[in-house]
Amino acid sequence: MKLLLLILFSIFSQSIVTPKQVEPVVTQKQVEHSIHYWQHALRLDDLDIYGLIVPLNKLPDGTTGASKCSFSTCEIRVLQPSDYVKLENNTLEGKEILNDIENTIVHELVHIRLRKLSDIYKTKTIECIITEECTYAEEYVVVRITSALLYGRESQLK
């Protein structure tokens, strides 16, 4: 009897379809809206900044976003939600992915805001030569500022 129950349970449990985690959708319009909001908050209105939703292979290894600027035009690339599953050690799903995309946008905008500081490093007008320490220091500052901005916004929404 136990064997029969075990077999029946095994058969039925294999046929039950578990609902698949619904993949979040982010639109180009949402990315542009987020960029515009944070661009204004960071007083970057003098720049033409646009965003692209891209696959993982269009970003530097280990990142979910990147930015590049030329004169007064900047591009921010964010990882498309469907590629989050391809990231090593990813635990984000659903709304967490959407939050991470906004975090990435703010992070890249802070990099753009600090671009002049990076330019100073490159011209060596201060005693800092571009090294891993300088890059690490800038990244540390960017992460802290991004967290503060997003925390401040969350507090306002509550």
N, C-alpha and C positions, 0 to 999 in steps of 0.2 A: 504494500500500500504506500509506504513512504517513497519507494522507488518510483511508483506511478505518479505521485504528487510532484516529485522532483522533476520528472520528465515533462509533465504538463506545465509546471512553472517555468522550466527552461524554454519550452516552445513558445509559450505566451509572452514571456519577457523579451524574447528576441523579436517578436512581431510588433511590440509596442513601439510606436514612433515617438521619440522624445522631441519636444519642440526645439528647433534650432535657435540659437541665440540670434536675435535680429541684429543685423549689421547696421550700425548707425549710418545715416546719410548726411553728408555735408555738401552744400551747393556752392557754386562759385559766388552767388549772391551773398550767402552767409559769410564766406571768407572775406569778401570785399567790405561787407558791413562791419565786421570785426576789425579789419585793418583801419577803416575810416574812423571808427570810434576811438581806437587806441592811438592812431596817428594824431588825432586832435588832442587827446589827453596828454601826449608827450610833446606837443607843440612842434610837430613835424609837418605842418600844413604847407610849408614852402616846397615840399618834395612831392613828386608824382610817384606814389607807391601803389603797386598792384600785386595781386596774389595769384598763385597757381596751385592747383591740387595735382600732385604728381605721384607716380609710382615710386616704390622704394629704390629702384635702380637709378633714379634721377637725383638722389640725395647722397651726401657724403656718408660713408659707413658709420653706423651707430647713431645716426641722427634722425629726427622726425621733421626737420625743417632746415632751411638755409636761406640766406639773403645775399644779394649782390647789388651794388650801386654803380651807376655811371653818371657823373655830374649830378643832376637833380632828379634822376629817375632811379627808382629802386624796385627790385623784384623780390618777393617773399614766396618761397616754395614750401608747401606743407604736404605731409604724407597723406595719401588717400586712405580713408578708414579701412578699406578692405586689406590693406597691406600691413596693418598693425600685427596681424597674426604671424607675419614673417619675421618680426623683430625678435631677436634673442632676448630671453627673460621677460617677455611682455606678459603682463597680467591685466592689462586694461581691456575693458569691454564696454559696449553700450555708451552711455552718457559720459563715462570716464574718457573715452576716446575723443568725444567732442570737446570736453574740457581741456584735454591735452593739446588739441589743435589750437584752441584759443591761447593756451599757455605758450605754444610755439610761436604764434603770431606776435604776442607781446614780447617774448624773448628776442625775436629777430628785430623788432622795432627798437628795443633798447640797444641792441648792437648798432643799429643805424644811428640812434641818438648819440652813441659814444664813438661814432666813426672818427670824429675829429681827434679824439684821444689816441686812437690807433694810428692816425696820420702823424701825430707827434712822435710816436714810437718809431715810425718808419723814417722820419727825417732826422732822427737821433738828436733832436734839439734838447732832449733831457737825457739823463744818465741811464736810460733804460734801452737796452738793445733788444730787439725782438728775440725772445727766447721762450722756452716752454713756460718759464715762470711768469712772464708778462702775459702770455696767452691765458694761462691758468688764472691769473689775477683778474683779468678782464672777464673771463667766463664766470668766476665767482661773483663778481659785482653784478653782472647781468642777471644771474640766477636769483640773487638776493633782491634786486630791484623788481624783477618780474614777480616774484612771490609777494612782495609788499603791495604792488599795484593790484594784483588779482585778489589778495586778501582784503584790501580796502574796498574793492568793488563788491565782493561778496557781502561784506558787512553792511554796505549801503542797501543791498537788495533785500536784506532780512527785516 
